[in-house]
Amino acid sequence: MSQRARGRDALGAEEAPWSRAVGRVVVAFAVALVLFQSVGLLRDGDRLRGLVRGQPAPTLRLPTLAGPPISLEQWRGRVVLLEFWATWCPPCREKLGLLERLQDELGAQGLQAVTVEIEGNRERVSQLVGAQAERRRRGGLAASAVVHAIGTDAVAEAYRVQTIPQLVVIGRRGEVLHVQVGGGGEDELRQQVAQALTASAPTGGGSGAGATR
Amino acid sequence: MQGFSARLGGMLVAPRATLARAAAPGARGGLPDLWALMLLLVPALRLPQLVAGAWYAIDVSPVGGLLLLLNLVARAVVLPFVASLLGGALLWWVGQGRLPARYADLAALCALPALVLQLTVNGLLLLAPESVQPLARPLVGVGGGVWFVGLLTVTARALRGAAA
């Protein structure tokens, strides 16, 4: 009787009769994991939804690197551009540069850029910010007016930070106007900030500052 | 012909037999099985991130949300897929290039147990304390890699014997 007739393959190994059952167990386990997570999401899935445009921005009270603690209310009447970031994230550090440029260009029109480092790594933040300040000084620029805050888990959760960098444009009345995550998107961000600055100037009687797509 | 479940289970309990069947003329499976397992694995282990990406697409930016979702899927599938292609190239070289498409399929089958290991351990870690997860994930990666290389070696030796 040949090897094949005896249920052996060309390599001489026997066919395992329970292969299909094991495969089905693996598939069933994967499906069970999906169901298990789905139950959790149905119960508590709202936390995965990002900030919704038009909603009031969550409360923000945080310590800063070298000044008094900040709160969002102190900038009521200005457009606030928040960046949630971490020191180990390269696209986040690129966005820091963009925030400085926007603050330089649009600060006089009512923009306030604020960075919030989400891991509480004060020392590393201080190094990075200090290095950037030194570059500005050597380039003949004045110190940046960007405020650097040290974040907490509670604030990151309140702002639904799932991916970094996360940028949030907050209007003059404290409402969320735009959310952007990940690297790139400078043109869109500039457009959204410009719209926010012109939508409800403090001396005008303009209409609501809700952003539209 | 064996179905997906049979090939998947076969790679776990009887890999040599399963690989021999997959190397036979007219056999199915391999890369399609790898894609099927990854289609299961991504939602099984990344469902909250998928949902967050979908919400982002709805609330903020469809294009941004799509990019987030694609990034999530890509991070899960790129390594197994590239490993299969490189493994297939190795098997092609060993087997003297007679059936190039099947070599990629054979390498893909060799990757299945590593993915099952990832699915099982990371799935169980969903129930474990968060402090355990950073320790376990690198071990799963190393274990899966060793398993894949081991199966690839077995397959290469069999092909070299057949080519001789």
Contacts between the chains, C-beta under 8 A, distances in Angstrom:
chain1	res1	chain2	res2	distance
A	8	B	17	8.0
A	9	B	16	7.0
A	9	B	17	4.6
A	9	B	20	3.8
A	9	B	21	6.5
A	10	B	20	4.9
A	10	B	24	7.8
A	11	B	16	4.8
A	11	B	17	7.2
A	11	B	19	7.6
A	11	B	20	4.8
A	11	B	158	5.5
A	12	B	16	7.9
A	13	B	14	6.2
A	13	B	16	3.9
A	13	B	17	4.4
A	13	B	20	7.0
A	14	B	14	7.2
A	14	B	17	6.7
A	15	B	14	6.4
A	15	B	17	5.1
A	16	B	9	7.8
A	16	B	10	6.6
A	16	B	13	4.5
A	16	B	14	3.7
A	16	B	17	6.8
A	18	B	9	7.1
A	18	B	13	6.6
A	19	B	2	7.6
A	19	B	6	5.1
A	19	B	7	7.8
A	19	B	9	3.9
A	19	B	10	3.8
A	19	B	12	7.8
A	19	B	13	5.7
A	19	B	14	6.0
A	19	B	18	7.0
A	20	B	2	7.8
A	20	B	3	7.3
A	20	B	5	5.2
A	20	B	6	4.2
A	20	B	9	5.7
A	21	B	9	6.5
A	22	B	8	7.6
A	22	B	9	3.3
A	22	B	10	8.0
A	22	B	12	5.5
A	22	B	13	5.5
A	23	B	4	7.0
A	23	B	5	3.3
A	23	B	6	5.8
A	23	B	7	7.0
A	23	B	8	3.7
A	23	B	9	3.2
A	23	B	10	7.3
A	23	B	12	7.8
A	24	B	5	4.9
A	24	B	9	7.2
A	25	B	9	7.6
A	26	B	5	7.9
A	26	B	8	5.8
A	26	B	9	7.0
A	26	B	12	7.6
A	26	B	116	5.5
A	26	B	119	7.1
A	26	B	120	7.9
A	27	B	5	6.2
A	27	B	8	7.4
A	27	B	40	6.6
A	29	B	119	7.0
A	29	B	120	6.9
A	29	B	123	6.5
A	30	B	40	4.1
A	30	B	41	6.7
A	30	B	44	4.3
A	30	B	119	6.0
A	30	B	123	7.6
A	31	B	40	7.6
A	31	B	44	7.8
A	33	B	44	4.0
A	33	B	45	7.0
A	33	B	119	7.7
A	33	B	123	4.8
A	33	B	126	7.1
A	34	B	43	5.2
A	34	B	44	5.4
A	34	B	47	6.2
A	36	B	126	7.3
A	37	B	44	7.9
A	37	B	47	4.2
A	37	B	48	6.6
A	37	B	126	7.3
A	38	B	47	6.8
A	40	B	48	7.9
A	41	B	47	6.8
A	41	B	48	6.5
A	41	B	51	5.9
A	45	B	51	6.4
A	48	B	48	5.8
A	48	B	51	5.1
A	48	B	52	4.3
A	48	B	55	6.0
A	49	B	52	7.7
A	49	B	55	4.4
A	49	B	59	6.8
A	50	B	52	7.3
A	50	B	55	5.9
A	50	B	56	5.5
A	50	B	59	5.6
A	50	B	60	6.3
A	51	B	59	7.8
A	52	B	59	5.7
A	53	B	59	7.1
A	53	B	60	7.6
A	162	B	49	7.5
A	162	B	52	4.7
A	162	B	56	8.0
A	163	B	52	7.8
A	163	B	68	6.6
A	178	B	60	7.7
A	179	B	56	7.9
A	179	B	59	7.6
A	179	B	60	4.9
A	180	B	60	7.4
A	180	B	61	7.6
A	180	B	64	7.2
A	181	B	56	6.7
A	181	B	60	7.9
A	181	B	64	6.7
A	181	B	68	7.0
A	182	B	64	7.0
A	182	B	67	7.1
A	182	B	68	7.0
A	185	B	64	7.6
A	213	B	61	8.0
